Amino acid sequence: MADGKLHRVFLDTSALFAVIWSETGGGCAILQLGEAGAIQILCSSQVLSELENAFREKAPEALSRLVLLIDAANIETSGPVPESIRKRALRLIKYTADAEVLASAIMANVEYFVTLDRQHFLSNRKVKTAVSFVIGTPGDFLAWFRTKLT
């Protein structure tokens, strides 16, 4: 933020679910940073749909809390993804749902992609070397963000 621009951070379904499910930890701090206007948090409409479905199945009583937290953290949804970016993402990840999420993050022009998905993102060297943003856990993001403050 040294140049006055907010750091753009994309959260996938796994990260957002953990963030909202737990009231402590790194994920909670990310939402607080979004609420304070220190970062710009983005996700895709697909992520929000997956998140809503997960909460309806696992904790329907928490749906109202979900809506309040998303609103308070000023989470924005990324725009539509061109077919060329969608195809690029599918070459990197064969699982269509996660390829769509990756395509949304690419399109959103973020600096950091927060996830807990080891199989498709955190341990996938092909993805990590093909994108222009850092991929990590909520804790990894907070460590990265601290370096940007100094």
N, C-alpha and C positions, 0 to 999 in steps of 0.2 A: 504494500500500500504506500510505499515511499513515493511513487509517482502520482498518488491521489486516486488510483483505480482500486476498486475492491478486488480481492482475490476471489476468483470464481471456482467454486467447489461443487462437484457433482456427487450426489449420494445415490447408490443403487438400493434396491429393495432390501437386501440383507442388512446394510448399514442403517437405513432408516428404521427398519423394524427394531433393531437392537437399540437404536437411539431412543425411540419412543417407548419401548418396553421397559427400559431401565431408567431410573431417575438419577443415576450417578454414572461416572465413567467418562471416557473420552467422547463418546457420542453425544452425551448430554452437553458437554462443553462446546461441541460444534453448534448445536442448536442455540446455545446461549450467545455464541459469536454472531450467528445469523440474526438473532433477536436484537443484539446491540448494534447491528449494522457494520460490524467489523469485517464480515465476509459476505459474499453473495452465494447462497446455496441454491443449487439447481437440481432438478431431477426430471424425468420424463413423465408424460401422462401414463405410460405403461407402468412405470414404477409406482405411481400413485394408485393405479388400478390393482396391481399385484398386492400392494400394501393393504389396501382396503379389504381385498378378498382374504388375506391372511388374518386380519383382525376380525373380520366377520366369522371366520372359522374358529380361531383360537381364543378371542377375547372380545366378543361383540359389545360387551359393556364398556369397553375402552374406546369405542369409535369416536365418541364426542371429544375425548382427550386428544385423540389423533388429529382431528380437525383443528382444535385449538392450538396444538403445538406447531403444526404446519403453518398456520396463519401467523402465529407469534414469531416464528423464526424467519418469516418473510421468504419462504421457499417458493421459487419460481419454477415453472415448467419450461423445458426447452422446446423449441419450435419443431416444425416438420423436418424430416430427414430426407434428403434427396436419394434417389435409387443408387447413385454411384457410391455414396458413403455407406449405405446399407450393404451393398455387395462387398465392399472393402471389409466391413466388419464381419461378414459371414465367411470370408476367407481366413480370418483370424480365429474365429470361434464358431464351431459347427452347431452349437446349441442355439437355435434361432432366437429364443427369448433373450438370452444374454447378449447375442450379437446385436439385437435391436437396442438394448440398453447402451452397449458400447457405441453404436452409431449415434445415438442421442448425445452422448458425452462428447464425441468428436465434433458433432455439429454445434454444440453449445460453446465450443472454444474455451474449455475450462483449463485451469492449471493443475487441478488435483481431482482424482477420482477415488472416492472413499467406498470401500467394500469389505465384506467379510468372506467373500466367495473365493476360497483358495483354488479350487479346481479350474475355474474359467478365467480368473483374473490375477490373483495374488501370486500363483505359482506358474503362470503362463508367460514364459519368456518371449514368445512370439508376439503376444499382445503388448507386453511392456516395452519392447523395442520398436514397435510400429507406431506408437502414438506419441503425441507431443506433450502429454501430461504425465504426471506422476500418479502411480496407482499404489494405494496402501490402505491400511486399517485406520480406524478413527484415531488410535494412539499415534500411528505413523504421521497422520496428517497434522496433529497438534504439535509434534516435534518439528515438522517441516515449517509450520506456521510460525513457531517461535523464532526460527532462524530468519524469517522474513521481517520480524519486528526489530531486529538489531542491525 
